[in-house]
């Protein structure tokens, strides 16, 4: 690897999944992994194979389909974990085992209950075993940001000698600040005799809002891999945001003196897919991928941009996958034009059947909506993927009534298994009544944890995107639905979540 190439290690499928409620099915992980491959991510950390059978199968499935990116599996410094990761990566065109072990005094004493000498011995044994199973081995000293520098130098020198070729320094609790973290990376590289035999990496958490800043400071001090996630997803306050890291380096190549191989035009598509699958909406003012990232409200700004875009824009919206174009198609438009627009947006359905299904939904939407926007197309394809889940429950029809001073009610017809069932319920509003009517048929006993509504585009005829999060016996599932009628969208989302619960497609939190 050349000194001016920055490796992008995406951990959306592993660390991102540790966000409460963000757990993904195997098929959802494959969909995101395919998009990350189109994004040209260097390394995709697909999961923690030893955490559960579900995670093992998900990592194995991703390893089988991804050819242009390295697929990585996480493992504790334990023989079973390492062998489990190696088994999951058996079919990978390019695979990596990522071994981690805590090195901070508090972690060694309170969590591991091991002496420093024992930790060094365990680390070397684990890397040696991993290297006997795969050539590409990464080692992370967990909680490195609070570890003693002399001990870090000692253990990292020995794991490099044992065969680790990527050394990742995590700021596990988001405690560091940029100057301090950058100096730590520089010190380790300068003090460790065999540091030139490894690529130096960082994994920064965002507890103080400094994950991207810390990561970029590390790059300025010799790091050449950044571990990050799409939309900054991750446990607690999240991780370094992939899109922010990539565009900072791309926009300021004059300063960072390096670049990535990322196809930045795929960034928005990746952001929308991850948001839809996890149920975590992107805030409008989020850098790069927020709806307002390239919007100008101020009259002074608008005037400047009209005269010369570069007066107030340091990036082009289209370079990251945004487009101002509207899809001017209607009921009489053909399938070829529709397919071409999907390609222009970087959307490639998995099969001809998927294209036909999306086209049918497009025609139906064109009957109800004056203008079809690109955002609508993203949601049409996402809705098809959601509908492709195993459907035990299916919404046939719904009628809601609401009148001032009266209790709203909903009548629903739902197919449960092979039987069509009807139910009626009242509620505090139309959505509440619809949920109660559906639940009286499903009898899931699940707890509603989140109900989120977002407008996909502008206008009163815009599609509403609804996310529903249900919890039952420690399992959390997300359901998504979209429609120009927000009550219908809500019912679709609830049904989608119920189907995931029924099919046991989701699992407990990956660290449980």
Steps between C-alpha positions, in 0.01 A plus 500: 500500500634842407556757771237734358218242500259509791324170571130531587391227741121502534353350815134591444406131501683433827547805723216688332271209578573545870275808504193395700236409241740486204539123490480368143392177335734297284331620181515863617871464570551363149312795347712751690821308423423509128453876520826538695673302226355739238626782721843334466558463872834324556400288801149401613480381860196276465450394860616308805471130401536360852225724639216285366412250230311778325807721484714208383261430213480870410879535481525181294227619262669837450837329445344284228356788293759780538790483256646853472539579872671317785247344739597510867377309806558620856637266767596527862850375586364150557553183298130428446432855378792494259416160353135602469601813308728299272217255426260783416755650261588170332339596168619861494692613193691723742452451874635652819483391865483794741621402848451729798613496863474771765822673606397784733576449872133519598395246235784258578433511873122529520378323184767253394645441850838442336849637561675699225733205433201269455336747263814517282524121494132461407529762224802333340343152519180628344667684212723198434195272481310744279798536265513120462140514373509817282773726368319829570491563876406819685557556872328756720604588856154579639480829693838604362413864567525434874789252483854569619728591212791278609273196523342578162845514338592168658190305400468648151864427414442136592171454310658653188784249536236226535345594165247781547518723193245759606515661843183680599500754783144543630373789705243261644319746725544816292722659765784641291539842338665550158841634603540234768385215278716606207806514725421150628504359146821685415668380820408137443627505141827665605568286809409153374799357305294290255217752453580523130381140456137592575232737378394726787128537550261689730148431625350804669172528687301821502412547868642855498414565135867465404513166316564646154740763633698239695512271197629776272756607759625141500532510120713812529725305737549186292181292520396353164178321589185651651226282647165670452130445432239631257309789662731472802285212628619320812447435867449795734576818299626304200823473304698714260276571201624339177358773278657779705841333516505423127385842386732683740798315357374531140420872529824585685751281321731801510510466878477126567723392211306175455175373350265201498374278220138571599246567222347804668198504268374195692506673840140625507367164381690326781371752754138453394527121502653485848246750633210303357617160625597611851215745551743776600406815301771742391468846656438772236816695589728194497815571300514352149184284517249720686210641296625855564870428440497690170203731563540879517236706680687825557446755223868592504598135461247443223626802309860384533426145387305624199796714396762235571432170673838498673417813703312289753538137387825311554356178349257423222180330612511265202849380601355325805189368327249782540309608192260783431339313212137393524373185339253643250324175428135404526256220438595478133876487559684184405696248700828583324488867601419394854788253508742759362406749772565235763846446350564877502424498872731205564204272577541148361224257600618141548283348227263567213215408733613774739503753214149397396372526857654846544357611164153385602529698823619800300192483277276476803671799660473701175121461525502670840785751484556792262880486491730207568831599658823304520440453873173326412692253286740417782201428721322293233796264473547489878131419542532212255791361699302531824201329342726216390541393863306189597140618523290324760286811538376699202284811500206451265295812572446765763230756572546770762252751639571817692262776605536792737377400844478131410745213563687412180456142380658265250367196315771275356515184295824307548615165367665306784658187360236374259193643674348840434397671824311819577525725803375835624652717771487851636796714602624844591557567129471328164847342520445380857167346399656328198784356712259370760281338236800329337637394838167342597554264205876446539495470881878553500529642850775729372576840649499800264830680562513744211259657254672738260355687200705677234388671181698357211447805278322835520133565430173385650497197268845389615560144610531458873770265624417330829732302725361277774720332761361208702656319794413155628694284746824688443472498120462827312373530144449792264218522249480750214212615283433778251185637342338830406250420777690517829257266678549236231877549520478448877302180462749369244790574736328325791423195284861493376629495859252229599619282213859529621397403851299205374771372267766540769708695252663718764701403802602642833755782529823361348698549822252314721 
